[in-house]
């Protein structure tokens, strides 16, 4: 299909004319409305632990960041957050952490079992690269979804910014396929504007979302962290200036819109990172470009500053109640409504064809 070609996506990613981009966002929003409706699903985020054994070149949680105080939430704190999620009307909790070996498979399984037994919440895990048997155990315990962002489909760039922990371990794309085989709804995603990331790489990312048939797709800007080799400038991947994709909010909106058109029934969040670079309107503009999910933070405020993947994260001092009210207000201001229940991928998930209007919208650029 012509609309799925890399060259067509590339032209859109390089487009700068405001009127043309507005047409793209409007078309993506129409595809969103047709395939996933006006509901915006709220996924309550619980950041379990800031400990991490990895040395990723972009992440503030990397083990080499000795200046970051670390924490690990207790079982009681986590369960308290889950209860609050249900009281606030969320359908899902997302339990996220660095790759922390002291979050044992059995301990996580017990928490998943408690949440599934005591609440009606869907459970999403985002705990990094884990062994197949761990993933199987958590699925058996009742976990519904697993998020594993692959950050970039450029294998060479990925190896530079994300050193392998265990030689010969499955790569993230392989793990995403395994997750789907285990029965999880599988989520991936990328950063936009990583130093060394080209426009062509971003186009390939969108095609990769399509090939993997992902249920959830997270897209956010790369935000530099000074305590990392990439953010400090100690690591400088070589790339021509004309080929370097910017980490601008406009580029993120383009990626969200094109991803919505190519993957019409996937769940796509308007991310916290997007809200960080545009605290006033970032989330709303992401929703207008085709997103249908937001992730209010349930992590106790005393821990939030310590979960510093990148600096100056949005909503860092907001209580869970204030965050909930703010996001619901933004959703309603767009003429949309907060979704009810777990909000999984729709029954049309087998279809990844592009609606008729979307094809002409993509092709018109080249006429």
C-alpha positions as CSV (number, residue, x, y, z in Angstrom):
1,X,0.0,0.0,0.0
2,X,1.4,3.3,-1.0
3,X,0.5,5.0,2.2
4,X,2.7,2.6,4.1
5,X,5.9,3.3,2.1
6,X,8.9,4.6,3.9
7,X,9.3,7.5,1.4
8,X,5.8,8.7,1.9
9,X,6.3,8.7,5.7
10,X,9.6,10.5,5.3
11,X,8.0,13.3,3.3
12,X,5.4,13.9,6.1
13,X,8.1,13.8,8.8
14,X,10.0,16.5,6.9
15,X,6.9,18.6,6.3
16,X,6.9,22.0,8.0
17,X,4.0,23.9,6.4
18,X,1.5,24.6,9.1
19,X,-1.6,24.2,6.9
20,X,-0.4,20.8,5.7
21,X,0.4,19.7,9.2
22,X,-3.0,20.8,10.4
23,X,-4.5,18.6,7.7
24,X,-2.5,15.7,8.9
25,X,-3.5,16.2,12.5
26,X,-7.2,16.5,11.5
27,X,-7.0,13.3,9.5
28,X,-5.3,11.4,12.3
29,X,-8.0,12.7,14.7
30,X,-10.7,11.5,12.3
31,X,-9.1,8.0,12.2
32,X,-8.9,8.0,16.0
33,X,-12.5,8.9,16.3
34,X,-13.6,6.2,13.7
35,X,-11.5,3.4,15.3
36,X,-11.3,4.0,19.0
37,X,-13.9,6.7,19.6
38,X,-13.9,9.8,21.9
39,X,-13.0,8.0,25.1
40,X,-9.7,8.9,26.6
41,X,-8.5,6.1,28.9
42,X,-6.7,7.0,32.1
43,X,-3.9,4.6,33.1
44,X,-2.8,5.2,36.7
45,X,1.0,5.1,36.8
46,X,2.9,3.6,39.9
47,X,6.7,4.0,39.7
48,X,7.7,1.1,42.0
49,X,11.5,1.6,42.1
50,X,14.2,3.9,40.9
51,X,16.9,1.2,41.3
52,X,18.3,-0.1,37.9
53,X,21.1,-2.4,37.0
54,X,21.4,-1.0,33.4
55,X,23.7,1.6,32.0
56,X,21.5,3.1,29.3
57,X,23.2,6.2,27.9
58,X,20.1,8.4,28.0
59,X,18.3,7.5,31.2
60,X,18.7,9.2,34.6
61,X,18.0,6.0,36.4
62,X,21.2,4.4,35.0
63,X,23.3,2.6,37.6
64,X,26.2,4.9,36.9
65,X,24.2,8.0,38.2
66,X,25.6,8.0,41.7
67,X,24.0,11.3,42.6
68,X,20.4,10.0,42.4
69,X,18.9,8.8,45.8
70,X,17.1,5.6,45.2
71,X,13.9,4.2,46.5
72,X,11.8,1.1,46.4
73,X,8.1,1.2,47.2
74,X,6.7,-1.2,49.8
75,X,3.9,-3.7,49.0
76,X,1.5,-1.7,51.2
77,X,2.3,1.5,49.3
78,X,1.7,-0.1,46.0
79,X,-1.6,-1.6,47.0
80,X,-2.6,1.7,48.4
81,X,-2.0,3.3,45.0
82,X,-4.1,0.6,43.3
83,X,-7.0,1.2,45.7
84,X,-6.7,4.9,44.9
85,X,-6.8,4.2,41.2
86,X,-10.1,2.4,41.5
87,X,-11.5,5.2,43.7
88,X,-10.5,7.8,41.0
89,X,-12.3,5.7,38.4
90,X,-9.3,4.5,36.4
91,X,-9.5,1.2,34.6
92,X,-5.8,0.3,34.6
93,X,-2.7,0.6,36.8
94,X,0.7,0.7,35.2
95,X,3.5,-0.6,37.4
96,X,6.8,0.7,36.1
97,X,10.3,0.5,37.4
98,X,14.0,0.4,36.4
99,X,15.4,-3.1,36.0
100,X,15.6,-3.8,39.7
101,X,16.7,-7.4,40.5
102,X,15.2,-7.1,44.0
103,X,11.7,-6.8,42.5
104,X,11.6,-10.6,42.4
105,X,9.3,-12.5,40.0
106,X,7.4,-14.0,42.9
107,X,6.9,-10.6,44.7
108,X,5.6,-9.0,41.6
109,X,3.3,-12.0,40.9
110,X,1.8,-11.7,44.4
111,X,1.0,-8.0,43.9
112,X,-0.6,-8.7,40.6
113,X,-2.7,-11.4,42.1
114,X,-3.8,-9.1,44.9
115,X,-4.8,-6.3,42.5
116,X,-6.7,-8.7,40.3
117,X,-8.5,-10.3,43.3
118,X,-9.4,-7.2,45.1
119,X,-10.1,-4.7,42.3
120,X,-11.5,-4.6,38.8
121,X,-8.4,-3.0,37.4
122,X,-6.4,-4.1,34.4
123,X,-2.7,-4.5,35.3
124,X,0.0,-3.3,33.0
125,X,3.7,-4.1,33.8
126,X,6.6,-2.1,32.5
127,X,9.7,-3.6,34.2
128,X,12.2,-3.8,31.4
129,X,13.8,-6.8,29.7
130,X,12.9,-9.9,31.8
131,X,13.3,-13.6,31.3
132,X,10.6,-15.5,29.4
133,X,9.7,-17.5,32.6
134,X,9.2,-14.3,34.6
135,X,6.9,-12.9,31.9
136,X,5.0,-16.2,31.8
137,X,4.6,-16.2,35.6
138,X,3.2,-12.6,35.6
139,X,0.8,-13.4,32.8
140,X,-0.4,-16.5,34.8
141,X,-0.8,-14.2,37.9
142,X,-3.2,-12.1,35.9
143,X,-1.1,-9.3,34.3
144,X,-3.0,-8.0,31.2
145,X,-0.4,-5.9,29.4
146,X,3.3,-5.3,29.2
147,X,5.1,-2.2,28.0
148,X,8.6,-2.5,26.6
149,X,9.6,0.6,24.5
150,X,12.3,-0.3,22.0
151,X,13.3,3.5,21.7
152,X,14.6,3.2,18.2
153,X,14.4,0.6,15.4
154,X,17.9,1.6,14.3
155,X,19.9,-1.4,15.6
156,X,23.2,0.4,15.4
157,X,21.9,3.4,17.4
158,X,20.2,1.2,19.9
159,X,23.4,-0.7,20.6
160,X,25.2,2.6,21.2
161,X,22.7,4.1,23.6
162,X,21.5,0.9,25.3
163,X,24.4,-1.5,26.2
164,X,23.3,-5.1,26.5
165,X,23.2,-6.5,30.0
166,X,23.5,-10.2,29.1
167,X,25.3,-11.3,26.0
168,X,23.0,-13.2,23.7
169,X,19.8,-12.0,25.4
170,X,16.7,-11.5,23.2
171,X,16.4,-8.1,21.6
172,X,13.4,-6.0,22.5
173,X,11.6,-6.6,19.2
174,X,11.9,-10.4,19.9
175,X,10.6,-9.9,23.4
176,X,7.6,-8.0,22.1
177,X,6.7,-10.9,19.9
178,X,7.1,-13.3,22.9
179,X,4.8,-11.1,24.9
180,X,2.1,-11.3,22.3
181,X,2.6,-15.1,22.2
182,X,2.1,-15.3,26.0
183,X,-1.2,-13.5,25.6
184,X,-0.3,-10.0,26.8
185,X,-1.5,-6.9,25.1
186,X,2.0,-5.7,24.1
187,X,3.2,-2.1,24.0
188,X,6.2,-0.6,22.5
189,X,7.4,2.8,21.5
190,X,10.2,5.2,20.8
191,X,11.9,8.5,21.8
192,X,11.9,11.2,19.1
193,X,15.0,13.2,18.5
194,X,17.7,11.0,20.1
195,X,21.1,12.3,19.1
196,X,22.1,10.2,16.1
197,X,18.5,9.5,15.1
198,X,17.6,10.3,11.5
199,X,14.2,11.1,9.8
200,X,14.6,7.7,8.0
201,X,14.9,6.0,11.3
202,X,11.6,7.5,12.6
203,X,9.9,6.4,9.4
204,X,11.2,2.9,10.0
205,X,9.9,3.1,13.6
206,X,6.3,3.6,12.3
207,X,6.6,0.7,9.9
208,X,7.9,-1.4,12.8
209,X,4.8,-0.6,14.9
210,X,2.7,-1.8,11.9
211,X,4.7,-5.0,11.4
212,X,4.6,-5.9,15.1
213,X,0.9,-5.1,15.3
214,X,1.4,-3.5,18.7
215,X,-1.6,-3.0,21.0
216,X,-0.1,0.1,22.6
217,X,2.4,2.6,21.2
218,X,4.1,5.3,23.3
219,X,5.9,8.2,21.5
220,X,7.6,11.0,23.4
221,X,10.4,13.5,22.9
222,X,14.0,12.7,23.8
223,X,14.8,14.9,26.9
224,X,18.4,15.2,27.7
225,X,19.6,14.3,31.3
226,X,22.9,16.0,32.3
227,X,23.9,12.9,34.4
228,X,24.0,10.7,31.3
229,X,26.7,10.3,28.6
230,X,24.2,11.3,25.9
231,X,22.8,14.2,27.8
232,X,26.1,15.6,28.9
233,X,27.6,15.4,25.4
234,X,30.2,12.8,26.3
235,X,28.6,10.5,23.8
236,X,28.0,12.1,20.3
237,X,26.6,9.7,17.7
238,X,27.8,10.8,14.2
239,X,25.0,12.0,11.9
240,X,24.7,14.7,9.3
241,X,22.9,17.8,10.6
242,X,20.4,17.7,7.8
243,X,19.5,14.1,8.8
244,X,19.2,14.6,12.6
245,X,15.5,14.4,13.6
246,X,14.7,17.2,16.1
247,X,13.3,16.4,19.6
248,X,10.6,19.1,19.1
249,X,7.0,18.8,20.1
250,X,6.0,19.3,16.5
251,X,8.0,16.2,15.5
252,X,6.3,14.2,18.3
253,X,2.8,15.3,17.0
254,X,3.7,14.3,13.5
255,X,4.8,10.9,14.8
256,X,1.6,10.4,16.8
257,X,-0.5,11.4,13.8
258,X,1.2,9.1,11.3
259,X,1.2,6.3,13.8
260,X,-2.5,6.7,14.4
261,X,-3.1,6.5,10.6
262,X,-0.9,3.5,10.1
263,X,-2.1,1.7,13.3
264,X,-5.7,2.9,13.6
265,X,-6.9,0.9,16.5
266,X,-3.8,0.9,18.8
267,X,-3.9,2.7,22.1
268,X,-1.6,5.7,21.9
269,X,-0.9,7.9,24.9
270,X,-0.2,11.6,25.0
271,X,2.8,11.2,27.2
272,X,4.2,12.8,30.3
273,X,7.3,13.6,28.4
274,X,5.3,15.6,25.9
275,X,3.6,17.5,28.8
276,X,7.1,18.2,30.2
277,X,8.2,20.1,27.1
278,X,4.9,21.9,26.8
279,X,3.4,22.0,30.3
280,X,0.4,24.1,29.3
281,X,-0.9,22.3,26.2
282,X,1.3,19.3,25.4
283,X,-1.1,16.6,26.4
284,X,-4.1,18.3,24.8
285,X,-2.2,18.7,21.5
286,X,-1.1,15.1,21.6
287,X,-4.8,14.0,22.0
288,X,-5.8,16.3,19.1
289,X,-3.1,14.6,16.9
290,X,-4.5,11.1,17.4
291,X,-3.7,10.0,20.9
292,X,-6.4,8.4,23.1
293,X,-4.7,7.6,26.5
294,X,-3.2,9.7,29.3
295,X,-1.3,8.4,32.3
296,X,-1.9,10.3,35.6
297,X,0.7,9.7,38.2
298,X,-0.3,7.8,41.4
299,X,3.3,7.5,42.7
300,X,3.6,9.1,46.2
301,X,4.9,12.6,45.8
302,X,7.8,11.9,48.1
303,X,9.2,9.5,45.5
304,X,8.4,11.2,42.2
305,X,11.5,13.4,42.0
306,X,13.6,10.3,42.5
307,X,12.2,8.6,39.5
308,X,14.2,10.9,37.3
309,X,14.4,9.3,33.9
310,X,14.7,12.9,32.6
311,X,14.7,16.2,34.5
312,X,11.8,18.5,35.3
313,X,9.1,16.0,34.7
314,X,5.6,17.4,34.5
315,X,3.2,17.1,37.5
316,X,6.0,16.2,39.8
317,X,4.4,17.9,42.9
318,X,0.8,17.3,42.0
319,X,-1.2,15.0,44.2
320,X,-3.0,12.1,42.5
321,X,-6.3,13.8,43.1
322,X,-5.2,17.1,41.6
323,X,-3.6,15.3,38.6
324,X,-6.9,13.4,38.1
325,X,-9.0,16.6,38.1
326,X,-6.6,18.4,35.8
327,X,-6.5,15.7,33.2
328,X,-10.3,15.2,33.2
329,X,-10.7,18.9,32.7
330,X,-8.3,18.8,29.7
331,X,-10.2,15.8,28.2
332,X,-13.6,17.5,28.6
333,X,-12.3,20.8,27.1
334,X,-11.7,18.8,23.9
335,X,-15.3,17.6,23.8
336,X,-14.2,14.1,24.7
337,X,-14.8,12.0,27.8
338,X,-12.8,9.8,30.3
339,X,-13.1,6.1,29.3
340,X,-14.6,3.5,31.6
341,X,-13.2,0.0,32.4
342,X,-9.9,-1.4,31.3
343,X,-10.0,0.1,27.8
344,X,-8.1,-2.6,26.0
345,X,-7.5,-2.7,22.3
346,X,-10.7,-2.9,20.3
347,X,-12.2,-6.0,18.7
348,X,-11.0,-4.7,15.3
349,X,-7.4,-5.3,16.2
350,X,-6.9,-7.8,13.4
351,X,-7.3,-5.0,10.9
352,X,-4.4,-2.7,10.3
353,X,-5.6,-1.3,7.0
354,X,-5.8,2.4,6.5
355,X,-9.3,4.0,6.0
356,X,-10.0,5.4,2.6
357,X,-9.7,9.1,3.7
358,X,-6.3,8.4,5.2
359,X,-4.8,7.1,1.9
360,X,-5.6,10.2,0.0
361,X,-4.4,12.4,2.8
362,X,-0.9,10.8,2.7
363,X,-0.7,10.7,-1.1
364,X,-1.8,14.3,-1.7
365,X,1.6,15.5,-0.4
366,X,3.4,14.0,-3.3
367,X,1.0,15.1,-6.1
